[in-house]
């Protein structure tokens, strides 16, 4: 497995590289966004470890740009312990977030879990899906509405919405969603589901205070409402 470490801190990158190479991974290090995107053209990695603090560009913006181009798993590996940064990291499209200093065994376990989820039988939308006035385009990763509205979605957002629409009218628990969309089986990412539901609502609902498409059923889960057509 090829892991790309994006870290401007020489010592930090060196220690991470040593750990990963000792565990059998092929590792390359880049220091900034220019080197990162150049490397993607030459040798696309199986996973990216990304720091928030990059020269002349914050990692959140870089992560969003990556998500527009690739579905490569991304883990933020950074010194910021702030909850707001963790949430923003996940909202920008990262698969996980680990703070420095970290326990080596935890980093390796998180990497293995992310790679396992990505290469397992995740929900892979292949065909267009229509429900009421909404059409999901898996090629362009867009939600299209009959009234002309259009929402651009990240790969994770699209898989989540696709799963909800495929099960329109059914109540889906956070654990069910985590298992199908993220391949989490331990219920450890319930907050992750809530974050992504809010993101979807911000993109597809006209009024987030009175959602028409995705509703929350307290203590039960979420439901994509049946079309009246």
N, C-alpha and C positions, 0 to 999 in steps of 0.2 A: 504494500500500500504506500502511495506517495502522499506525504503531508507537506503542505506549504506553510511555513511560519512567517507571518508578517509582523515584524517587531523591530522598531528602531533602536531598542536598547541592546547593545552588543552582548553584554554579560547575560542578560535574561534569555536572549535568543540562543546563546551558546549552551546554557544549562538545559533549556528545553530540547534542543537538538540532541544533546548527549543522552538524555532520558529516552527520547523516541527512538534513536538509533540503537540504543541498548536493548530496546524491546522489539527490534526487527523492522522498524519502519524506514522507508527511504525519505529523507528530509532535505528540503531546500529552504533557504532563508532569503527573504527580501526585506528591504528597509522602508519602502514607501510605496505609494499607490502606483507610481509609474512603473517601478520594477514588478509590482504585483500583476498589473494588466499585461505587461510584456510577457511575463512568465505564463500567463493563461494561454497566450497564443502559441507558445513553444511546447509546453508540456502541462496540460491540464491536470491538476492534482485530484486525489480522491477525497481530500479534506483540507480545509483552510483553518489555521489558528490565527485569529486576527486581533491585534491590539486596538483599543479605542484611540490612543494618542499617537497619531501619525503626523509626520512633518507636513504642515500646510494643509491638512485635511483631517477631519475627525473620522474615526472608524465607522460611525453610524452611516455617514454619507457614502463611504466606500462600500459598506455592506449592501446598502440599497442599490447601488450601481451594479454590484456583483449579481444581485438577485434578478436584475433586468437582463442579464446575459447568461448566467449559468445556474444549474440546480445543485452545484457542489455543496456538500455540507459545510457549514461555517460555525465555528465555536469561538466566541469572544474569550480571549485569555488576557486579562488586564488587571491593573492594580486598583481600579476603582471599585470600592465595596458598596457604593450607593445603590439603593433600591431603584431610584429613578433611572440610573444607567442600565441596570439589569432589564428593567421593563422596556426601555428604549432600544436596547440591544435586540430583544426578542421581536419588538415591533418592526425593527428594520430588516428582519428576515433571517436572523441567526437561529441555529438549531439548539444552541446551548450557550451558557455563560459561566465562566469560571474565574474566580478572583485570585490574584497573586497576593501573598505566597500560597501555593497550593501543595497538597500532598501528592507526590508522584503517582501513588496507586489510584488516587481519585481521578487525576487527569487521564490516565490510561483507561480506566473503567469508563469514563465519559466518552472518550474517543471511540472505544469499542462499541458502546451502546449506540452512538450516533451512526456509525458505519453499519452496524447490524440492522438498524431500523431502515436506513436508506437502501440497503441491498436486499431487504426482505420483501415479502409480498405486500408492499404498501399500496394504498389506494391509488391507482393509476388511471385517471380519466382519459379515455381515448376517443370517445364519440361526443358529438354535440348533444347537449341535454336541454330540453325545453320544458318549462313548467309555467303555465299561465302567460304572463307578459314578459317572462325572463327566459333568456337563452344563454347557456354557458358554452363558450368557445374554448376547447382545450388546447388548440394550436396557438392562439393569440393570448390565452390566459385573460379573457375578458368576460365580463357580465354585460349582456346587451339587453336593453329594454325596448319594448314596442314604441314607447314615446320618443325614442332617439337617444335616451341617456345611455352612457357607457362607462363602465368602471374597469380600470386596469387592476389586476390582482397579482400578488406574488404567487409562486408555486404552492406554498403552504396554504395561503388564503384560498386559492382555487380548489385545492383538494378538500378543504374543510367545507366550503360552500357546496361543492359537488356532492359530498356525502350527505349534507343536510337536505339538499334538493332531492336526491335519490330516495330519501326516506321522508319525504314531505308528509306531514300529518302525524308522524310518529314522534314520541318523546325520546330523545337520545340523552343519556346521562353523560357527564363529563368523562367518566371512565370509558364508556363505549367510544366516545369521540377520540380520546387519547389513544386507545388501542388501535383504532382503524386508521386514523390520519397520521399520528406520530409514532405508532407502535410502542407506546408506553404501556406497560402492563402492571405497574405498581401504584397507580393513582397519584403519583408524585407531581403531576403537572396540571392539577385542576385550575390553578391561577392562569396557566398558559392558555387554556381554552377560553377563559373569560376575557383575556387580553385580545385574542384573535376574534372572538365574537364582537367585541366593541369595534375592532378595526373593520370588520365586514359591514357592520351597521353604518359606520361612518361613510362607507363607500356606496352602499346600495339603498339605504333608507332615506326617504325625504325628511323624516322627522325622527331622530333617534330616541326622543322621549316617548313617542308613540309608534314603535316599530310595527310595520305591516308584514314584513317577511319573516324575520327571526324573532321569536318570542322566548322569554325566559319563564320557566315554571319553577317557582321557588322550591328548593331542596330536591327537585326532580331532574332538571336538565334543560334542554333547549329543543325547540321545535320549529321547523320551517313550515309555515302555514299552508294549508291546502288552497289551491286556486279555486275560485268560485266559478270559473269558466267550465 
